[in-house]
């Protein structure tokens, strides 16, 4: 930081302190305050959306990977018996989830990145730039408040030096001009940024729905093929609660084994 920049920082810190103690009046622009509050909500929501979209993708990748591991275990349970209906169902299930896992990465990763992750990243990349402008506006506001306070003091209590008042007036006018320029720009452009959010995110929202639908449809199609290895009555038995009874019967047989019993 240059010496001039350091002096400005010190002066602004002093102005802030004097404003807190009520010795210098602080500029209040309600229109800017309202627009900044709306922008902060938008900024927070977009950053959360970016985080959640990454979490969603990571969760989907974890789910398909977990399905593959489950399929490996199920296939191992049935051992080398490739002729039983259960074994054939286990093999079919493994093929299906492996296809889903492979297809998920091959067919959806690129589109998800280009239509969802990257647009969100680009939008969030604007925030540091906008925040820098807001920060600059706030600094120029302090300069303006300080210059206004100095001018008011000289008007209320004129100095013996006749050059002080014109110089203070010039500093005040220049500070006000710079502040007004930045303030008006933000008041004008922050609402425009917010208005653009819907048309900007529309394609990403549509892409998200289409990809979710595609994944669900392919999953249903592939896993439906596994059902042909089960008896037609299995679904009816499940709906009637009979499968629960079958599971409980097997569990009871396990409890009766000496190695599982309490004795």
Secondary structure by P-SEA (a helix, b strand, c coil): ccaaaaaaaaaaaaaaaaaaaccbbbbbbaaaaaaaaaaaaaaaaaaaaaaaaaaaaaaaaaaaaaaaaaaaaaaaaaccccccaaaaaaaaaaaaaaaaaaaaaaccaaaaaaccaaaaaaaaaaaaaaaaaaaaaaaaaaaaaaaaaaaaaaaaccccccaaaaaaaaaaaaaaaaaaaaaaaaaacaaaaaaaccccaaaaaaaaaaaaaaaaaaaaaaaaaaccccccaaaaaaaaaaaaaaaaaaaaaaaaccccccc
